[in-house]
Amino acid sequence: MSDTTPVTNKAFGSQAKWRDKNPKAVWAQAALRSALKRGLAIAKPCEVCGAEPAEAHHPDYDKPAEVIWLCRLHHKAEHRRMKAERCK
């Protein structure tokens, strides 16, 4: 893809669709990524089991620096829990 090719949902599929539907989440992730790169935030081990590496989970996208550090397993479990709560 050249620099002049527009980024479209067809080019990147479901990820692009998710980004289009969740601009606040994209912003929060970018803000945290920037803070990590600049040394303003530090990645930590999983808060449940202590595993590394851990992923940042944003309970509130309006507060991008306030994250819960979870390993992939516990991060996926948290999203399943949140989805189950929404379905009640």
C-alpha positions as CSV (number, residue, x, y, z in Angstrom):
1,M,0.0,0.0,0.0
2,S,1.5,3.4,-1.0
3,D,1.4,6.5,1.1
4,T,-1.4,7.9,-1.1
5,T,-3.7,4.9,-0.7
6,P,-6.5,5.7,1.6
7,V,-7.1,3.4,4.6
8,T,-10.5,1.8,4.3
9,N,-12.5,-0.8,6.2
10,K,-12.0,-3.2,3.2
11,A,-8.3,-2.9,3.5
12,F,-8.1,-3.8,7.2
13,G,-11.4,-5.6,7.8
14,S,-12.9,-6.0,11.3
15,Q,-10.1,-4.1,13.1
16,A,-10.9,-1.0,11.0
17,K,-14.6,-1.3,11.6
18,W,-13.9,-1.6,15.4
19,R,-11.7,1.5,15.3
20,D,-14.4,3.4,13.5
21,K,-17.0,2.4,16.1
22,N,-14.8,3.0,19.1
23,P,-12.9,6.3,18.6
24,K,-12.6,6.9,22.4
25,A,-11.0,3.5,22.9
26,V,-8.6,4.1,20.1
27,W,-7.7,7.5,21.6
28,A,-7.1,5.9,25.1
29,Q,-4.9,3.2,23.7
30,A,-2.9,5.7,21.7
31,A,-2.5,8.0,24.7
32,L,-1.3,5.1,26.9
33,R,1.1,3.9,24.1
34,S,2.5,7.4,24.0
35,A,2.9,7.6,27.8
36,L,4.7,4.2,27.8
37,K,7.0,5.3,25.0
38,R,7.8,8.6,26.8
39,G,8.4,6.9,30.2
40,L,5.3,8.6,31.8
41,A,3.7,5.2,32.4
42,I,5.4,1.8,33.2
43,A,4.0,-1.6,32.2
44,K,3.4,-3.9,35.1
45,P,2.9,-7.6,35.6
46,C,-0.6,-9.1,35.7
47,E,-2.5,-7.9,38.7
48,V,-4.2,-11.3,39.1
49,C,-1.4,-13.8,38.6
50,G,1.8,-11.8,38.3
51,A,2.6,-13.0,34.8
52,E,4.6,-11.0,32.3
53,P,4.0,-9.5,29.8
54,A,0.7,-8.0,30.7
55,E,-1.8,-6.0,28.7
56,A,-3.4,-2.7,29.7
57,H,-7.1,-2.9,30.3
58,H,-9.0,0.4,30.3
59,P,-12.1,0.3,32.6
60,D,-12.8,3.9,31.6
61,Y,-11.7,5.3,28.3
62,D,-12.0,8.8,29.6
63,K,-9.1,8.1,31.9
64,P,-6.5,6.6,29.6
65,A,-3.7,6.5,32.2
66,E,-5.8,4.5,34.7
67,V,-5.4,0.9,33.6
68,I,-5.5,-2.6,35.1
69,W,-2.5,-4.7,34.0
70,L,-3.7,-8.2,33.0
71,C,-2.0,-11.1,31.2
72,R,-3.7,-12.2,28.0
73,L,-5.6,-14.9,29.8
74,H,-7.1,-12.7,32.5
75,H,-7.6,-9.8,30.0
76,K,-9.8,-12.0,27.8
77,A,-11.6,-13.3,30.9
78,E,-12.3,-9.7,32.0
79,H,-13.9,-8.9,28.6
80,R,-16.0,-12.1,28.8
81,R,-17.2,-11.0,32.3
82,M,-18.0,-7.5,31.0
83,K,-19.9,-9.0,28.1
84,A,-21.9,-11.3,30.3
85,E,-22.8,-8.3,32.6
86,R,-24.1,-6.4,29.6
87,C,-26.3,-9.3,28.5
88,K,-28.1,-9.5,31.8
